[in-house]
Amino acid sequence: MESLQAEIDALAARCAEQEQQVADLTAQLAAANARIAELESIAESPISILDGRESGLARDGSDPRVLSVILAATAVVAGTVALLAFVNDNLDTTFGYAMVVTALGLAYASHRTRLRASEITVSNGVVYIKKGETSYRFDLRQASTSIDMVGQPGDPSWQVYFHRKGMDDFVVDARMVNADEFVRRLREHRPDL
């Protein structure tokens, strides 16, 4: 009888040990699933044009909006001088014409150098591009979406071409996105890129 009781106690101890292992493995599985969910949310979070540069500064530390603002301010000054020339009846002079042409030229240059912000995000295998009022969508999961990459991230000439039927290609370059992160996200769905 004692040997039978000892065997029952041994089986009960082994059973308790196995139940503890199941509890430990269940906790580890829950932690692993939580970590996988966290990594998936990071992998699917959109990347943006600012490349972590929320300040909007260029890579050299300068603010690309400054040139447009300086040109606009100078155009206003030249326009004011042209207006004063008109008020003083000196607009018909060489100086008056030069001020009008200068004001118009500076205003045109300010308009041309103005930043047209693009917002580029990659989410669930789709590249979303919003430039001004126009938006584009390129589904990397579809074989019909044609893209090419010239150079490698870090190269000065690095560019990614999104081909569009009957239209010019949409070109993404290093000024628009963090090239390394952008290519990593593209290669998740296009490993041959």
Backbone as a chain_set.jsonl record, in Angstrom:
{"seq": "MESLQAEIDALAARCAEQEQQVADLTAQLAAANARIAELESIAESPISILDGRESGLARDGSDPRVLSVILAATAVVAGTVALLAFVNDNLDTTFGYAMVVTALGLAYASHRTRLRASEITVSNGVVYIKKGETSYRFDLRQASTSIDMVGQPGDPSWQVYFHRKGMDDFVVDARMVNADEFVRRLREHRPDL", "coords": {"N": [[0.807, -1.173, 0.0], [1.961, 1.197, 0.76], [3.82, 1.612, -1.286], [2.135, 2.044, -3.427], [0.894, 4.401, -2.622], [3.15, 6.067, -2.632], [3.735, 6.046, -5.323], [1.454, 7.328, -6.348], [1.77, 9.827, -5.146], [4.134, 10.634, -6.428], [3.251, 10.756, -9.076], [1.361, 12.801, -8.783], [3.045, 14.901, -8.085], [4.555, 15.113, -10.449], [2.508, 15.798, -12.176], [1.732, 18.3, -11.145], [4.097, 19.683, -11.636], [4.12, 19.592, -14.445], [1.818, 21.093, -14.979], [2.683, 23.573, -14.05], [4.715, 24.083, -15.908], [3.146, 24.298, -18.237], [1.697, 26.609, -17.57], [3.83, 28.46, -17.434], [4.766, 28.353, -20.114], [2.471, 29.27, -21.427], [2.385, 31.911, -20.519], [4.788, 32.847, -21.655], [4.16, 32.565, -24.374], [2.077, 34.417, -24.599], [3.511, 36.771, -24.081], [5.269, 36.725, -26.282], [3.43, 36.93, -28.395], [2.46, 39.498, -27.883], [4.767, 41.0, -28.335], [5.171, 40.459, -31.069], [2.883, 41.682, -32.137], [3.476, 44.322, -31.455], [5.811, 44.761, -33.003], [4.739, 44.398, -35.561], [3.0, 46.579, -35.695], [4.841, 48.634, -35.684], [6.205, 48.089, -38.056], [4.204, 48.546, -39.928], [3.637, 51.183, -39.603], [3.235, 54.43, -40.976], [5.722, 56.072, -43.013], [7.166, 59.277, -43.418], [7.559, 62.235, -45.446], [9.256, 63.964, -44.131], [11.235, 62.549, -42.904], [11.867, 62.194, -40.237], [12.67, 64.685, -39.697], [11.156, 66.809, -38.339], [11.248, 69.502, -38.161], [11.485, 70.405, -40.707], [13.831, 71.084, -41.933], [16.473, 71.149, -44.343], [18.909, 68.638, -45.369], [21.393, 69.833, -45.007], [20.956, 71.517, -42.943], [19.781, 73.92, -43.469], [16.895, 76.005, -43.978], [14.562, 75.3, -46.341], [12.489, 77.003, -47.06], [13.306, 79.583, -46.81], [14.562, 80.9, -49.024], [12.446, 81.394, -50.832], [10.895, 83.133, -49.285], [12.66, 85.295, -48.916], [13.014, 86.13, -51.582], [10.367, 86.902, -52.134], [10.021, 89.005, -50.304], [11.94, 90.792, -51.259], [10.846, 91.275, -53.757], [8.572, 92.678, -53.009], [9.743, 94.999, -51.988], [10.998, 95.983, -54.337], [8.701, 96.353, -55.853], [7.462, 98.349, -54.355], [9.274, 100.444, -54.71], [8.936, 100.772, -57.462], [6.281, 101.623, -57.446], [6.559, 104.055, -56.09], [8.073, 105.353, -58.02], [6.143, 105.558, -59.986], [4.257, 107.228, -58.717], [5.749, 109.572, -58.558], [5.906, 110.297, -61.167], [7.976, 109.07, -62.612], [7.976, 106.658, -63.854], [8.235, 106.183, -66.548], [10.88, 106.159, -67.047], [14.17, 104.675, -67.471], [14.962, 103.607, -65.045], [12.474, 103.265, -63.756], [11.218, 101.349, -65.411], [13.061, 99.282, -65.014], [12.671, 98.716, -62.295], [10.019, 97.753, -62.305], [10.277, 95.466, -63.929], [12.154, 94.093, -62.381], [10.697, 93.705, -59.972], [8.6, 92.067, -60.927], [10.076, 89.885, -61.902], [11.329, 88.953, -59.546], [9.046, 88.276, -58.062], [8.038, 86.194, -59.653], [10.188, 84.375, -59.448], [10.091, 83.86, -56.714], [7.655, 82.558, -56.538], [8.219, 80.263, -58.064], [10.22, 78.997, -56.561], [8.94, 78.256, -54.33], [8.061, 75.906, -51.856], [6.539, 72.877, -52.595], [4.937, 70.873, -50.806], [5.266, 67.408, -50.293], [3.67, 64.512, -49.192], [4.558, 61.411, -48.223], [3.666, 58.153, -47.627], [3.969, 54.79, -46.49], [2.018, 52.048, -46.189], [0.801, 48.979, -45.23], [1.742, 47.777, -47.605], [1.09, 49.595, -49.575], [1.906, 52.511, -51.299], [1.349, 55.76, -50.543], [0.998, 58.919, -51.914], [0.869, 62.317, -51.511], [0.672, 65.285, -53.064], [0.412, 68.549, -52.948], [-2.775, 69.306, -54.068], [-3.156, 66.945, -55.304], [-3.286, 63.399, -55.254], [-1.66, 60.233, -55.115], [-1.564, 56.69, -55.556], [0.118, 53.738, -55.075], [0.106, 50.393, -55.327], [2.035, 48.074, -53.964], [1.686, 45.398, -53.711], [0.487, 44.474, -55.939], [1.293, 42.961, -58.996], [1.187, 44.4, -61.316], [1.932, 46.967, -60.73], [4.479, 48.976, -61.547], [7.771, 49.594, -60.7], [10.994, 51.134, -60.444], [14.371, 51.346, -59.301], [16.994, 53.623, -59.151], [20.357, 53.625, -58.545], [21.604, 53.374, -55.151], [20.361, 53.655, -51.775], [21.689, 56.493, -50.193], [23.399, 57.179, -52.227], [24.067, 60.063, -54.233], [22.528, 60.276, -56.526], [20.322, 58.701, -56.131], [17.12, 57.409, -56.812], [13.645, 56.563, -56.936], [11.455, 55.271, -59.248], [8.106, 55.438, -59.992], [6.161, 53.999, -62.248], [3.709, 55.196, -64.489], [0.946, 54.584, -66.515], [0.639, 56.198, -69.585], [1.381, 58.609, -68.494], [3.849, 60.808, -67.018], [6.55, 59.38, -65.146], [6.348, 59.038, -61.589], [8.614, 60.402, -59.417], [10.574, 59.627, -56.668], [12.889, 60.956, -54.466], [15.921, 61.381, -52.478], [15.531, 63.778, -51.188], [12.944, 63.795, -50.45], [12.243, 61.638, -48.809], [13.431, 59.446, -46.181], [15.864, 57.628, -47.439], [16.951, 55.032, -46.88], [15.089, 53.877, -45.05], [12.755, 54.067, -46.586], [13.346, 52.406, -48.807], [13.718, 50.004, -47.438], [11.113, 49.541, -46.567], [9.832, 49.317, -49.05], [11.049, 47.019, -50.051], [9.983, 45.057, -48.467], [7.775, 44.194, -49.778], [8.618, 44.077, -52.355], [11.118, 42.384, -52.871], [13.057, 42.117, -54.839], [13.845, 44.616, -55.611]], "CA": [[0.0, 0.0, 0.0], [2.85, 2.356, 0.812], [4.409, 1.829, -2.608], [1.084, 2.604, -4.258], [0.748, 5.808, -2.209], [4.346, 6.771, -3.092], [3.582, 6.223, -6.773], [0.416, 8.352, -6.532], [2.386, 11.108, -4.787], [5.09, 10.97, -7.49], [2.462, 11.183, -10.237], [0.767, 14.095, -8.454], [4.13, 15.886, -8.169], [4.85, 15.3, -11.873], [1.353, 16.505, -12.754], [1.847, 19.697, -10.716], [5.24, 20.221, -12.364], [3.696, 19.791, -15.831], [0.887, 22.212, -14.983], [3.48, 24.791, -13.913], [5.357, 24.307, -17.201], [2.11, 24.788, -19.15], [1.424, 27.994, -17.188], [4.989, 29.256, -17.862], [4.763, 28.429, -21.575], [1.352, 30.124, -21.81], [2.814, 33.291, -20.272], [5.795, 33.17, -22.664], [3.456, 32.715, -25.643], [1.366, 35.694, -24.552], [4.525, 37.826, -24.226], [5.738, 36.683, -27.667], [2.372, 37.488, -29.24], [2.437, 40.947, -27.663], [5.947, 41.545, -29.019], [4.899, 40.372, -32.503], [1.915, 42.739, -32.446], [4.201, 45.593, -31.365], [6.686, 44.868, -34.174], [3.904, 44.585, -36.743], [2.504, 47.955, -35.724], [5.974, 49.482, -36.074], [6.487, 47.83, -39.464], [3.154, 49.085, -40.762], [3.413, 52.601, -39.373], [3.652, 55.181, -42.152], [6.89, 56.935, -42.978], [6.758, 60.512, -44.054], [8.523, 62.996, -46.229], [10.2, 64.718, -43.329], [12.369, 61.71, -42.561], [12.234, 62.467, -38.859], [13.105, 66.077, -39.592], [9.903, 67.509, -38.163], [11.463, 70.931, -38.309], [11.43, 70.74, -42.117], [15.128, 71.55, -42.389], [17.162, 70.322, -45.326], [19.983, 67.849, -44.761], [22.513, 70.684, -44.626], [20.564, 72.329, -41.8], [19.118, 75.153, -43.887], [15.448, 75.936, -44.137], [14.316, 75.529, -47.763], [11.479, 78.04, -47.278], [13.904, 80.909, -46.66], [14.805, 81.514, -50.328], [11.176, 81.897, -51.346], [10.485, 84.284, -48.47], [13.58, 86.406, -49.222], [12.665, 86.624, -52.912], [9.082, 87.6, -52.04], [10.235, 90.279, -49.605], [12.667, 91.67, -52.175], [9.878, 91.669, -54.79], [7.723, 93.724, -52.415], [10.553, 96.236, -51.942], [11.133, 96.478, -55.709], [7.38, 96.845, -56.241], [7.242, 99.626, -53.663], [10.098, 101.449, -55.402], [8.265, 101.034, -58.745], [5.097, 102.418, -57.13], [7.032, 105.433, -55.814], [8.456, 105.938, -59.302], [4.892, 105.91, -60.658], [3.673, 108.385, -58.024], [6.581, 110.744, -58.86], [5.954, 110.417, -62.636], [9.266, 108.595, -63.115], [7.824, 105.277, -64.295], [8.648, 106.105, -67.949], [12.345, 106.199, -67.142], [14.843, 103.378, -67.446], [14.906, 103.146, -63.664], [11.103, 102.83, -63.492], [11.034, 100.061, -66.093], [13.92, 98.284, -64.357], [12.035, 98.333, -61.036], [8.844, 96.937, -62.613], [10.775, 94.166, -64.391], [12.783, 93.444, -61.227], [9.632, 93.259, -59.068], [7.919, 90.928, -61.541], [11.024, 88.761, -61.94], [11.48, 88.421, -58.19], [7.787, 87.624, -57.682], [7.997, 84.925, -60.376], [11.193, 83.483, -58.848], [9.585, 83.459, -55.406], [6.602, 81.56, -56.776], [8.83, 79.028, -58.579], [11.03, 78.345, -55.532], [8.075, 77.9, -53.209], [8.002, 74.469, -51.619], [5.28, 72.161, -52.762], [5.158, 69.75, -49.896], [4.752, 66.083, -50.619], [3.585, 63.611, -48.056], [4.688, 60.055, -48.73], [3.536, 57.15, -46.588], [3.881, 53.396, -46.919], [1.206, 51.359, -45.204], [0.24, 47.708, -45.703], [2.145, 47.483, -48.979], [0.61, 50.614, -50.498], [2.595, 53.795, -51.195], [0.434, 56.883, -50.717], [1.733, 60.159, -52.145], [-0.007, 63.479, -51.627], [1.464, 66.454, -53.46], [-0.551, 69.619, -53.146], [-4.146, 68.814, -54.09], [-3.178, 65.679, -56.027], [-2.799, 62.253, -54.492], [-1.341, 59.053, -55.901], [-1.566, 55.455, -54.769], [0.821, 52.668, -55.772], [-0.04, 49.165, -54.554], [3.21, 47.228, -54.177], [1.265, 43.997, -53.683], [0.022, 44.135, -57.282], [2.393, 42.777, -59.953], [1.051, 45.401, -62.372], [2.562, 48.215, -60.293], [5.859, 48.932, -62.031], [8.682, 50.555, -60.068], [12.426, 50.924, -60.647], [15.225, 52.143, -58.428], [18.276, 53.984, -59.736], [21.319, 53.833, -57.472], [21.33, 52.781, -53.852], [20.197, 54.693, -50.759], [22.958, 57.108, -49.824], [23.976, 57.748, -53.444], [23.45, 61.356, -54.541], [21.591, 60.158, -57.641], [19.313, 57.687, -55.813], [15.737, 57.752, -57.099], [12.706, 55.472, -57.185], [10.501, 55.657, -60.277], [6.82, 54.762, -60.027], [5.718, 54.16, -63.63], [2.271, 55.376, -64.659], [0.58, 54.448, -67.921], [0.193, 57.412, -70.245], [1.782, 59.795, -67.729], [5.244, 60.785, -66.594], [6.82, 58.617, -63.931], [6.457, 59.801, -60.345], [9.967, 60.151, -58.936], [10.852, 59.893, -55.251], [14.334, 61.021, -54.254], [16.359, 61.475, -51.085], [15.048, 65.021, -50.572], [11.551, 63.608, -50.074], [12.091, 60.591, -47.799], [14.627, 58.775, -45.688], [16.041, 56.625, -48.485], [17.155, 53.692, -46.312], [13.825, 53.399, -44.497], [11.807, 53.932, -47.682], [13.705, 51.205, -49.568], [13.436, 48.85, -46.59], [9.663, 49.318, -46.605], [9.482, 48.838, -50.389], [11.561, 45.661, -50.224], [9.118, 44.113, -47.761], [6.829, 43.664, -50.761], [9.35, 43.914, -53.599], [12.491, 42.057, -52.459], [13.986, 42.205, -55.982], [14.143, 46.018, -55.891]], "C": [[0.87, 1.264, 0.0], [3.454, 2.64, -0.55], [3.391, 2.437, -3.569], [0.881, 4.089, -3.924], [1.949, 6.62, -2.683], [4.256, 7.032, -4.6], [2.549, 7.295, -7.087], [0.984, 9.729, -6.217], [3.367, 11.563, -5.874], [4.355, 11.454, -8.727], [1.822, 12.553, -9.998], [1.819, 15.207, -8.548], [4.475, 16.171, -9.631], [3.733, 16.084, -12.553], [1.416, 18.001, -12.397], [2.993, 20.391, -11.451], [4.866, 20.515, -13.82], [2.704, 20.948, -15.942], [1.62, 23.539, -14.863], [4.183, 25.112, -15.229], [4.356, 24.836, -18.223], [1.799, 26.256, -18.845], [2.566, 28.909, -17.637], [5.011, 29.435, -19.374], [3.615, 29.306, -22.089], [1.717, 31.594, -21.619], [3.847, 33.728, -21.309], [5.142, 33.387, -24.03], [2.708, 34.046, -25.698], [2.339, 36.86, -24.727], [5.044, 37.882, -25.66], [4.696, 37.258, -28.615], [2.277, 38.998, -29.097], [3.602, 41.614, -28.386], [5.756, 41.529, -30.536], [3.928, 41.472, -32.917], [2.587, 44.107, -32.421], [5.075, 45.799, -32.589], [5.885, 45.055, -35.452], [3.367, 45.995, -36.821], [3.606, 48.922, -36.102], [6.235, 49.319, -37.558], [5.443, 48.447, -40.369], [2.891, 50.562, -40.521], [3.951, 53.386, -40.559], [4.955, 55.931, -41.923], [6.518, 58.207, -43.72], [7.922, 61.196, -44.724], [9.599, 63.623, -45.36], [11.333, 63.874, -42.773], [12.821, 61.966, -41.127], [12.71, 63.886, -38.652], [11.866, 66.941, -39.461], [10.053, 69.017, -38.326], [11.39, 71.355, -39.759], [12.743, 71.236, -42.663], [15.697, 70.599, -43.422], [18.299, 69.587, -44.631], [21.173, 68.699, -44.325], [22.178, 71.627, -43.475], [19.864, 73.618, -42.173], [17.613, 74.923, -44.031], [15.114, 76.255, -45.591], [13.261, 76.588, -48.056], [12.075, 79.436, -47.296], [14.083, 81.603, -48.002], [13.531, 82.113, -50.896], [10.727, 83.147, -50.596], [11.36, 85.501, -48.774], [13.245, 86.998, -50.59], [11.349, 87.398, -52.884], [9.24, 88.958, -51.368], [10.959, 91.275, -50.509], [11.752, 92.136, -53.303], [8.962, 92.771, -54.271], [8.473, 95.051, -52.365], [10.681, 96.826, -53.338], [9.795, 97.014, -56.214], [7.066, 98.186, -55.606], [8.035, 100.746, -54.332], [9.467, 101.793, -56.751], [7.018, 101.887, -58.515], [5.476, 103.875, -56.832], [7.465, 106.126, -57.1], [7.206, 106.359, -60.075], [4.276, 107.164, -60.052], [4.437, 109.654, -58.37], [6.746, 110.959, -60.367], [7.31, 110.045, -63.21], [9.183, 107.152, -63.633], [8.283, 105.103, -65.741], [10.159, 106.14, -68.123], [12.903, 104.78, -67.148], [14.788, 102.782, -66.047], [13.517, 102.597, -63.332], [10.814, 101.479, -64.137], [11.848, 98.953, -65.421], [13.284, 97.809, -63.052], [10.812, 97.447, -61.27], [9.291, 95.535, -63.034], [11.399, 93.399, -63.224], [11.72, 92.903, -60.269], [8.915, 92.037, -59.634], [8.812, 89.687, -61.577], [11.204, 88.126, -60.57], [10.206, 87.719, -57.712], [7.662, 86.262, -58.366], [8.974, 83.917, -59.757], [10.734, 82.992, -57.476], [8.523, 82.385, -55.557], [7.208, 80.225, -57.215], [9.639, 78.285, -57.515], [10.218, 77.943, -54.311], [8.007, 76.38, -53.077], [6.599, 73.947, -51.857], [5.446, 70.873, -51.988], [4.521, 68.477, -50.428], [4.723, 65.273, -49.338], [3.573, 62.204, -48.613], [4.61, 59.097, -47.551], [3.477, 55.77, -47.228], [3.131, 52.661, -45.818], [0.58, 50.125, -45.841], [0.535, 47.435, -47.17], [1.654, 48.471, -50.01], [1.371, 51.906, -50.227], [1.57, 54.885, -51.505], [1.273, 58.149, -50.85], [0.719, 61.266, -52.312], [0.882, 64.673, -51.903], [0.492, 67.563, -53.817], [-1.962, 69.056, -53.045], [-4.258, 67.437, -54.745], [-2.659, 64.564, -55.145], [-2.641, 61.063, -55.434], [-1.305, 57.857, -54.967], [-0.922, 54.375, -55.618], [0.8, 51.431, -54.879], [1.102, 48.222, -54.889], [2.848, 45.753, -54.22], [0.804, 43.522, -55.05], [1.212, 44.044, -58.23], [2.345, 43.827, -61.058], [1.656, 46.761, -61.992], [4.042, 48.133, -60.625], [6.692, 50.019, -61.358], [10.119, 50.15, -60.376], [13.185, 51.811, -59.683], [16.543, 52.374, -59.148], [19.22, 54.306, -58.588], [20.9, 53.104, -56.214], [21.13, 53.907, -52.845], [21.557, 55.199, -50.287], [23.676, 57.693, -51.022], [23.312, 59.089, -53.728], [22.394, 61.267, -55.646], [20.485, 59.141, -57.38], [17.915, 58.218, -56.098], [14.924, 56.476, -57.258], [11.659, 56.011, -58.143], [9.246, 54.793, -60.157], [6.25, 55.04, -61.417], [4.191, 54.235, -63.69], [1.956, 55.338, -66.145], [0.063, 55.776, -68.463], [0.569, 58.694, -69.528], [3.268, 59.699, -67.427], [5.379, 59.953, -65.335], [6.792, 59.559, -62.729], [7.778, 59.418, -59.714], [10.064, 60.548, -57.467], [12.359, 59.909, -55.1], [14.634, 61.266, -52.776], [15.921, 62.774, -50.415], [13.642, 64.843, -50.001], [11.362, 62.628, -48.928], [13.451, 60.18, -47.268], [14.828, 57.576, -46.607], [16.172, 55.216, -47.921], [15.838, 53.105, -45.811], [12.805, 53.16, -45.607], [12.081, 52.653, -48.481], [13.441, 49.951, -48.735], [11.951, 48.513, -46.637], [9.217, 48.817, -47.966], [9.881, 47.378, -50.564], [10.789, 44.628, -49.422], [8.148, 43.452, -48.732], [7.463, 43.463, -52.133], [10.815, 43.612, -53.293], [13.509, 42.156, -53.588], [14.408, 43.626, -56.297], [15.557, 46.366, -55.501]], "O": [[0.56, 2.254, -0.662], [3.588, 3.803, -0.931], [3.745, 3.25, -4.424], [0.719, 4.922, -4.815], [1.778, 7.765, -3.102], [4.646, 8.094, -5.085], [2.75, 8.093, -8.004], [0.715, 10.693, -6.935], [3.422, 12.749, -6.201], [4.761, 12.429, -9.359], [1.751, 13.373, -10.914], [1.534, 16.306, -9.023], [4.665, 17.326, -10.013], [3.991, 16.932, -13.406], [1.182, 18.857, -13.249], [2.871, 21.552, -11.842], [5.243, 21.552, -14.366], [2.752, 21.707, -16.911], [1.235, 24.523, -15.496], [4.247, 26.274, -15.629], [4.686, 25.735, -18.997], [1.652, 27.059, -19.766], [2.323, 29.999, -18.156], [5.246, 30.539, -19.866], [3.777, 30.01, -23.086], [1.394, 32.429, -22.464], [3.792, 34.858, -21.794], [5.53, 34.297, -24.763], [2.709, 34.721, -26.727], [2.038, 37.822, -25.433], [5.24, 38.971, -26.2], [5.039, 37.995, -29.539], [2.042, 39.702, -30.078], [3.436, 42.678, -28.982], [6.139, 42.482, -31.216], [4.132, 42.124, -33.941], [2.304, 44.956, -33.265], [5.089, 46.889, -33.161], [6.307, 45.795, -36.34], [3.284, 46.56, -37.912], [3.348, 49.925, -36.769], [6.464, 50.308, -38.255], [5.769, 48.841, -41.489], [2.016, 51.144, -41.162], [5.008, 53.051, -41.095], [5.259, 56.366, -40.812], [5.628, 58.189, -44.57], [9.082, 60.805, -44.594], [10.734, 63.796, -45.805], [12.295, 64.415, -42.228], [14.018, 61.955, -40.838], [13.112, 64.252, -37.548], [11.551, 67.72, -40.362], [9.078, 69.718, -38.6], [11.247, 72.545, -40.038], [12.773, 71.769, -43.772], [15.44, 69.395, -43.385], [18.62, 69.86, -43.474], [21.884, 68.338, -43.388], [23.009, 72.441, -43.074], [19.397, 74.343, -41.294], [17.145, 73.795, -44.183], [15.357, 77.376, -46.037], [13.147, 77.032, -49.198], [11.426, 80.379, -47.748], [13.783, 82.791, -48.114], [13.547, 83.239, -51.393], [10.239, 84.102, -51.2], [10.852, 86.618, -48.877], [13.196, 88.218, -50.746], [11.227, 88.436, -53.535], [8.658, 89.947, -51.813], [10.629, 92.461, -50.523], [11.868, 93.273, -53.76], [8.615, 93.693, -55.01], [7.907, 96.102, -52.665], [10.497, 98.029, -53.52], [9.759, 98.018, -56.925], [6.473, 99.058, -56.241], [7.533, 101.858, -54.501], [9.455, 102.957, -57.15], [6.729, 102.782, -59.31], [4.796, 104.805, -57.267], [7.257, 107.328, -57.266], [7.206, 107.394, -60.742], [3.826, 108.055, -60.773], [3.831, 110.72, -58.468], [7.62, 111.713, -60.796], [7.75, 110.642, -64.193], [10.211, 106.503, -63.827], [8.679, 104.005, -66.132], [10.652, 106.15, -69.251], [12.193, 103.815, -66.867], [14.588, 101.577, -65.89], [13.41, 101.556, -62.684], [10.248, 100.583, -63.51], [11.376, 97.825, -65.28], [13.349, 96.621, -62.733], [10.586, 96.496, -60.522], [8.752, 94.538, -62.555], [11.195, 92.192, -63.094], [11.828, 91.769, -59.802], [8.651, 91.079, -58.908], [8.354, 88.576, -61.312], [11.228, 86.901, -60.446], [10.276, 86.692, -57.038], [7.234, 85.29, -57.745], [8.63, 82.751, -59.565], [10.964, 81.836, -57.12], [8.492, 81.418, -54.796], [6.752, 79.168, -56.778], [9.734, 77.059, -57.566], [10.751, 77.357, -53.369], [7.908, 75.664, -54.074], [5.613, 74.508, -51.381], [6.031, 69.906, -52.476], [3.4, 68.477, -50.937], [5.633, 65.345, -48.512], [2.686, 61.841, -49.386], [5.38, 59.206, -46.597], [3.002, 55.605, -48.351], [3.554, 52.651, -44.662], [-0.09, 50.219, -46.869], [-0.318, 46.924, -47.896], [1.783, 48.222, -51.209], [1.476, 52.347, -49.082], [0.999, 54.922, -52.594], [2.142, 58.424, -50.022], [-0.182, 61.177, -53.146], [1.734, 65.033, -51.091], [-0.166, 67.521, -54.856], [-2.309, 68.406, -52.059], [-5.33, 66.832, -54.743], [-1.712, 64.751, -54.381], [-3.379, 60.909, -56.406], [-1.056, 57.981, -53.768], [-1.352, 54.12, -56.743], [1.401, 51.422, -53.805], [1.134, 47.637, -55.971], [3.628, 44.941, -54.717], [0.733, 42.319, -55.303], [2.048, 44.947, -58.266], [3.371, 44.114, -61.675], [1.862, 47.608, -62.86], [4.772, 47.321, -60.056], [6.369, 51.204, -61.432], [10.419, 48.968, -60.548], [12.717, 52.882, -59.296], [17.139, 51.442, -59.688], [18.92, 55.159, -57.753], [19.955, 52.314, -56.22], [21.666, 55.0, -53.03], [22.463, 54.41, -50.017], [24.484, 58.609, -50.867], [22.114, 59.243, -53.49], [21.475, 62.085, -55.697], [19.779, 58.753, -58.31], [17.56, 59.323, -55.688], [15.449, 55.439, -57.664], [11.054, 57.056, -57.903], [9.32, 53.565, -60.215], [5.898, 56.176, -61.731], [3.483, 53.462, -63.045], [2.628, 55.991, -66.943], [-0.828, 56.397, -67.883], [0.117, 59.769, -69.92], [3.871, 58.635, -67.565], [4.437, 59.835, -64.552], [7.163, 60.728, -62.835], [8.041, 58.235, -59.497], [9.688, 61.654, -57.078], [13.041, 58.988, -55.55], [13.731, 61.348, -51.944], [15.938, 62.861, -49.187], [13.198, 65.636, -49.171], [10.418, 62.766, -48.151], [14.488, 60.524, -47.836], [14.057, 56.618, -46.561], [15.553, 54.29, -48.446], [15.514, 51.957, -46.117], [12.074, 52.17, -45.579], [11.154, 51.905, -48.794], [12.987, 48.941, -49.272], [11.575, 47.345, -46.736], [8.318, 47.979, -48.047], [9.14, 46.593, -51.156], [10.928, 43.431, -49.675], [7.748, 42.303, -48.542], [6.909, 42.758, -52.977], [11.667, 44.488, -53.439], [14.706, 42.268, -53.325], [15.253, 43.831, -57.168], [15.979, 47.51, -55.667]]}, "num_chains": 1, "name": "protein.A"}
